[in-house]
Structures are given as structure tokens and as C-alpha cells.
């Protein structure tokens, strides 16, 4: 079993550690509660604190026939974890061979990797081949080694348990207000602005394009959006999809800003969809597409005139 050490504050494995284990896709309120507990125990036990996670996401390997929708790009997940104050992340490359390890084999290798003082897991934790290992089994084996163990309770909003599955569903439904409640922040997708074919310029609606490189949880379509760019925030309209009218195949986020006309290739664009307008479709002509984009922009301007986001 391989471990990749991703250092945030500590390059050394020496000394004691408290770890939490999970995928952390979305870094929602439940994940944040786990990390806060790690940081609290780090101070109490005078050790280092980290997360143990997996790459790629296990579902991409075990359910490869089903396209997996990432809440965030990996770069964004690492940014959140580093900003939390953790010392390091330990990444296990998730392969079919790793998935075949029994729960006891996994624990034996984990316990020999670093000097663990405490392990913290979530409310729904299972591990090992076919998820055979339970939290109670991990507790039993950890305590044999003198390692403290804690299973956290679920974080709930009303009657709903906060989970990555629920966040993905809400994003697909374009329920951005409830997504914000589950994440503790507005959801966004970011990336470097790429120079495209400048098709938007030819029809009077120049766009800034980013390529997420992962399958997003959003429906393909057009959204009212806000963007962060060069330290400023702008309103606009964006398309999430492949631009079928022009025969596109690569998933892109294309944002048309209302009050911006500079070329900023290579800069970072952060896009916050705030309202779903319509699904992406292939138009029969460029003029038909142009007229629809004009209507989309008018709808977005009307939305922002009554719903200026914070």
C-alpha cells in the first residue's frame, strides 16, 4: 500500500499524528467538523494533524461504468485542506489491488506507516475489501495498539444529513442556496482562462473560457452567474457544456460578463452559478443561437436587477 505525503506545514513523518480518513470531495460541513476535531486533538495531544484520503475517488475505480461527478477539482480540495491549518494530507492511490486489501491488512499497514495517536472517522465509515471493515472493528484494532479512536456523529441541517451525495444532488438541481448551507460557502468552479476559437466574439457575446477537467455535478446549460476576476466581482451569464452548435466535445464553462471587455488569458476565473436558466441545446443556425444568447443575457440582467447576490 503506497502513501503519498502532501505537505502543508510539515515535511517530516516523525512524531505522533492524529488522522481523519475520508474522500473529502466538496469539503462540506461534515468534513469540516472532522478536520476541526483533528486540529483540536493536535493541540491537546501535542502531535501533528492530517487527513488520509484517496486518489482517484474510489467510485471512479469500483464503479467505472458510471461517470463520477466531482464537486470540486482536486486542486480546490487541496486548497481547502491546506487552508484549514492541517500539517499534511496522506494520499493512497486507489487501485483495484488496493481495493482488494482486507480491512485488517489495511490497518496493519496504516499502523506501521506513522506513529498514530488517534484516528477520527465519520458517522458512515466503512473500509477494506467490499467495505467489510466497520468503525467498531477499527476501534477494536486501534485500541489493541494503544491508539485512541473516535467516530463523529453526522452533521445535520434540519432533518437532513450533510453528505457529498446530497451536495451533488442539490447542485444538479441548481439549488444553490441549499448547497451553500451544506458547504458553508457558495459553490464555484475555477480555472485558468483559456484562449479559444473566439466564437463568442463573432456573434457579439465574447466569453471567458475555463476547462474544469472533471465532470461537474451541474446540468449542462445556461446560468446566471457571478465571477471573481482580478480582485473584482462581475455579473454575467455562463454556459456549462460542450457548445454543440459548433460541434464541441470538451466540457467548458464559458462566461460572458456584462461590464468587462478586456483580454485576460492566463488569469484565474472563479465562476459562481446562482440561477439555472435553460438546458444546453444544439441550434439549427448561428443566428438562432445568437438570438437565444441575447434572451439569456436579458434574463440574467433582469435577475440581477432584483436579486443582487451578496
C-alpha positions in Angstrom: 0.0 0.0 0.0 1.5 3.3 -1.1 1.2 6.6 0.6 1.9 10.0 -1.0 2.8 12.7 1.5 1.3 16.1 0.6 2.9 18.5 2.9 1.0 21.6 4.1 3.0 22.6 7.2 5.3 19.6 7.9 7.6 17.7 5.6 8.5 15.2 8.3 6.7 12.0 9.3 8.4 11.9 12.6 6.5 12.3 15.9 2.9 11.4 16.8 -0.1 12.0 14.5 -3.8 12.3 14.7 -5.6 11.5 11.4 -9.1 11.5 10.0 -9.9 9.3 7.0 -12.2 10.1 4.0 -12.6 11.3 0.5 -13.3 15.0 1.3 -15.0 15.7 -2.0 -16.7 19.0 -1.5 -15.1 19.7 1.9 -18.7 20.2 3.2 -19.7 20.9 6.8 -19.3 17.3 7.8 -15.7 17.2 6.5 -15.0 20.5 8.2 -16.2 19.0 11.6 -13.8 16.1 11.2 -10.9 18.5 10.5 -11.8 20.7 13.4 -11.6 17.7 15.7 -8.2 16.8 14.3 -7.0 20.3 14.9 -8.4 20.3 18.5 -6.8 16.9 19.3 -3.5 18.0 17.7 -3.2 20.8 20.3 -4.4 18.6 23.1 -2.1 15.7 22.3 0.8 17.9 21.2 1.1 16.0 17.9 0.7 16.7 14.2 -2.7 16.6 12.4 -3.6 15.3 9.0 -6.0 13.6 6.7 -5.8 10.3 4.9 -7.6 10.3 1.6 -7.7 8.5 -1.8 -7.0 9.4 -5.4 -8.8 8.8 -7.6 -12.1 8.7 -5.8 -13.0 5.0 -5.0 -16.2 5.2 -7.1 -14.2 6.1 -10.2 -12.4 2.7 -9.8 -15.1 0.5 -8.4 -18.0 1.9 -10.4 -16.1 3.0 -13.5 -19.1 2.4 -15.8 -20.9 5.3 -14.0 -19.4 8.8 -14.8 -18.4 10.3 -11.4 -19.3 13.9 -10.8 -16.7 15.8 -8.8 -18.0 18.6 -6.5 -14.6 20.4 -6.9 -11.4 19.9 -8.9 -8.7 18.2 -6.8 -6.7 21.5 -6.7 -9.6 23.1 -4.9 -9.9 20.3 -2.4 -6.2 20.5 -1.5 -6.5 24.3 -1.2 -9.4 23.9 1.4 -7.4 21.3 3.4 -4.3 23.3 3.4 -6.1 26.5 4.5 -7.7 24.6 7.4 -4.3 24.5 9.2 -3.6 20.8 8.9 0.1 19.6 8.7 -0.3 17.2 5.8 -2.5 15.0 3.7 -1.6 11.4 3.0 -2.9 10.1 -0.3 -3.4 6.5 -1.1 -3.5 5.8 -4.9 -6.8 3.9 -5.2 -6.4 0.9 -7.4 -8.1 -2.5 -7.8 -5.2 -4.0 -5.9 -5.7 -1.6 -3.0 -9.5 -2.2 -3.1 -8.8 -5.9 -2.6 -7.0 -5.5 0.7 -8.9 -6.8 3.7 -9.7 -4.4 6.5 -7.1 -6.0 8.7 -4.4 -5.8 6.0 -5.2 -2.1 5.6 -5.0 -1.4 9.3 -1.7 -3.3 9.7 -0.1 -1.2 7.0 -1.6 2.0 8.3 -0.4 1.4 11.9 3.1 0.7 10.6 3.2 3.8 8.4 3.3 6.6 11.1 3.1 6.9 14.9 -0.7 7.2 15.2 -2.0 8.6 18.5 -5.6 9.0 17.4 -7.9 8.1 14.4 -11.1 10.1 13.8 -13.8 8.8 11.3 -17.2 9.9 10.1 -20.6 8.6 11.0 -20.9 6.3 8.0 -17.4 5.0 7.9 -16.5 1.5 6.4 -13.3 0.3 4.9 -11.4 -2.6 3.4 -12.5 -5.1 0.7 -16.2 -4.7 -0.1 -16.4 -2.2 2.8 -16.2 -5.2 5.2 -14.5 -3.2 8.0 -16.7 -1.3 10.4 -15.9 1.6 12.6 -16.2 -0.8 15.6 -13.7 -3.1 14.1 -11.2 -0.3 13.6 -11.8 0.9 17.2 -11.1 -2.6 18.4 -7.8 -3.0 16.4 -6.7 0.6 17.2 -7.2 0.1 20.9 -5.0 -3.0 20.8 -2.2 -0.7 19.6 -2.9 2.0 22.2 -4.4 4.3 19.6 -7.4 6.4 20.5 -10.4 6.2 18.3 -13.4 8.5 17.7 -16.4 8.2 15.4 -18.1 11.5 14.9 -21.8 12.0 14.7 -23.4 13.2 11.5 -23.7 16.9 10.9 -27.4 17.7 10.2 -29.3 20.7 8.8 -32.8 20.2 10.0 -33.7 16.6 9.3 -31.1 16.2 6.5 -27.6 14.7 7.0 -24.9 16.7 5.3 -23.2 14.5 2.7 -21.3 14.7 -0.6 -24.1 12.8 -2.2 -26.7 15.3 -1.1 -24.5 18.2 -2.3 -24.1 16.6 -5.7 -27.9 16.2 -5.9 -28.6 19.8 -4.9 -26.0 21.1 -7.5 -27.7 19.0 -10.2 -31.0 20.5 -9.2 -29.4 24.0 -9.2 -30.5 24.6 -5.6 -27.5 26.9 -4.9 -29.0 28.4 -1.7 -29.1 25.0 0.0 -25.7 24.0 -1.5 -24.3 27.0 0.4 -25.9 25.8 3.6 -24.2 22.3 3.3 -20.8 23.6 2.2 -20.7 26.7 4.5 -19.7 28.7 1.4 -21.0 29.4 -2.1 -20.1 26.8 -4.7 -17.8 27.8 -7.5 -15.7 26.4 -10.3 -12.4 28.0 -11.2 -9.6 27.7 -13.6 -7.2 29.4 -15.9 -8.8 31.4 -18.7 -8.0 29.7 -22.0 -7.8 31.2 -25.4 -10.5 29.5 -27.5 -11.7 29.9 -31.0 -13.3 33.3 -30.1 -16.6 32.2 -31.5 -18.4 34.4 -28.9 -16.7 37.5 -30.4 -18.1 36.6 -33.9 -21.7 36.7 -32.6 -21.3 39.7 -30.3 -21.0 37.9 -27.0 -17.3 37.4 -26.1 -16.8 34.8 -23.4 -14.0 33.8 -21.0 -13.5 30.0 -21.1 -12.2 27.6 -18.5 -12.0 23.8 -18.7 -12.7 22.1 -15.4 -11.0 18.8 -16.4 -13.6 16.9 -14.3 -17.3 16.0 -14.8 -19.2 18.7 -12.8 -22.4 17.9 -10.9 -24.2 20.7 -12.8 -26.7 20.1 -15.6 -25.4 21.2 -18.9 -27.0 24.5 -19.6 -27.0 28.3 -19.1 -26.9 30.0 -15.7 -26.9 33.5 -14.3 -23.5 33.8 -12.7 -21.2 36.0 -10.7 -17.4 35.8 -11.3 -14.3 36.8 -9.4 -11.6 38.1 -11.7 -8.5 40.2 -10.9 -9.9 41.0 -7.4 -13.2 42.3 -8.6 -16.7 40.7 -8.9 -18.8 40.9 -12.0 -22.3 39.7 -13.1 -22.9 37.7 -16.2 -24.3 34.7 -17.9 -22.4 31.4 -18.4 -22.8 28.2 -20.3 -21.7 24.9 -18.8 -21.4 22.3 -21.6 -19.7 21.4 -24.9 -21.2 24.0 -27.2 -22.9 21.5 -29.5 -23.9 24.1 -32.2 -20.2 24.4 -33.1 -19.5 20.7 -32.7 -17.7 20.9 -29.4 -16.7 17.9 -27.3 -14.8 19.3 -24.4 -16.7 20.3 -21.3 -16.2 24.1 -20.7 -17.5 26.9 -18.6 -17.9 29.9 -20.8 -18.8 33.2 -19.0 -20.0 36.4 -20.7 -19.5 39.3 -18.3 -21.8 42.4 -18.6 -19.3 45.1 -17.7 -15.9 43.7 -18.8 -14.2 43.8 -22.2 -10.5 43.1 -21.6 -8.5 40.2 -22.8 -7.2 38.3 -19.7 -5.9 35.0 -20.9 -3.9 33.1 -18.3 -5.7 34.7 -15.4 -7.8 32.7 -12.9 -11.5 32.9 -13.2 -13.9 31.8 -10.4 -17.5 31.3 -11.5 -20.4 31.2 -9.1 -23.6 29.9 -10.8 -26.6 31.4 -9.0 -29.7 30.6 -11.1 -30.4 28.0 -13.8 -31.9 29.5 -17.0 -32.2 26.7 -19.5 -30.6 23.4 -20.7 -27.9 23.4 -23.3 -29.1 22.6 -26.8 -27.9 22.5 -30.4 -29.3 25.2 -32.5 -30.0 24.9 -36.2 -28.2 28.1 -37.1 -25.8 30.6 -35.7 -28.4 33.3 -35.9 -30.8 31.2 -33.8 -28.0 30.7 -31.2 -27.2 34.4 -31.2 -30.9 35.4 -30.6 -31.1 32.9 -27.7 -27.9 34.2 -26.1 -29.4 37.7 -26.3 -32.5 36.5 -24.5 -30.3 34.6 -21.9 -28.4 37.8 -21.2 -31.6 39.8 -20.8 -32.9 37.2 -18.4 -29.7 37.3 -16.4 -29.7 41.1 -16.3 -33.4 41.1 -15.1 -32.5 38.5 -12.4 -29.6 40.6 -11.1 -31.7 43.8 -11.1 -33.9 42.1 -8.4 -31.5 39.6 -6.8 -28.1 41.1 -6.4 -26.2 38.3 -4.6 -24.0 39.0 -1.6 
